[in-house]
Amino acid sequence: MRVVYSPLHLAHDITVQTFMGVQVPADEVADRAERIRDALIDDGGFGLVEPADHGDGPITAVHDPGLLAFLREAWPEAQRQRHPYPALVPETINSVHLTEGMDRRFLRESPKIEGRAGFYALDTSSPIVAGTYVAARAAVDVALTAVDLVLAGERAAYGLCRPPGHHAARSMYAGFCYFNNAAIAAQAIAEATGEHVSILDVDYHHGNGTEQIFWRRGDVLYVSLHAHPDRQYPFVLGWEDETGEGPGVGANLNIPLPAGVSDEGYLAALERGLDRIADEPGSVIVVSLGFDTYGLDPIGDFALTTGVYHEVGRRVAALGKRLLILQEGGYYLPALGENARAWLRGAEGRPHDPAPAPASGLGARGLRG
Ligand SMILES: [Zn+2]
């Protein structure tokens, strides 16, 4: 399988994040993508491909041009305004109650950069640094280059996207995500093929951004297995009764899961999702692939093991559609590469063949953060 990877993700050099008002070591660090890349190179069965520039068009096909302009201008503008901190984090966040009963046009984008950030942000855990825009754009090109491979006839392609994307909505960045790589890719596939597209989101979190972008679309099916919003980010979306509106009625399937879900429980839920996708027309599945479902993940509370990722990859591929697989979350660094390798080998029909575990259990580079 070909793996699209760009070293430009390293420019999004994040070391701390603001979590519940406190600065803590960042989870979404550059080493995540490097670990996966290294494991796939060591495997020997994957070929690395550099992404090609696809321009603004595919981004504004699903995102507000205002969000694109903000992300492009945010850091240079912060410098011009002599922003005093090493990362741009919004000072305010727009509450849904802010303009209740008022015309939406009175909700305005301030030129002041920490206010402008709050116009587009959902939370404080998605810092913007000097290289964020370059990296986020590269992640989109990684996804779109993987789309090109699949549309050219490859059975499957993997885009090693970083930063991830599924929390980014049409006009909003959130949850370590700036552009919604999977939504941009699904839209590009829908436009190129004229077919329906299915998105399977197996990240630990609900992909609120992907759900929102395709909420009223009947031609893009969104199926998500995730931690129940009763206890986990993004908290306000991800319930089972969110099934779409207008032409999108029935094209959104949320499967929220309890804490501690086992390999067996997860595979049972996966079958529900795959049954729905099997009924959908279209020849391509976009997979939002997260490993924060892993038992040792510092953010998640599922109990999945490396072996189940191989089985999930195998079962998704067994639907017989082409696969565009895009990286989302996953924050337990020592197992990240092996989990990705297992999933992708499963999707290729290769046996799991586990790599020998590092003697320390922490991997060659040790834990970071
Ligand atoms: Zn996640």
Boltz pocket constraint, residues with backbone or C-beta under 6 A from the ligand:
constraints:
  - pocket:
      binder: B
      contacts: [[A, 203], [A, 204], [A, 205], [A, 290], [A, 292], [A, 328], [A, 329], [A, 330]]
      max_distance: 6.0
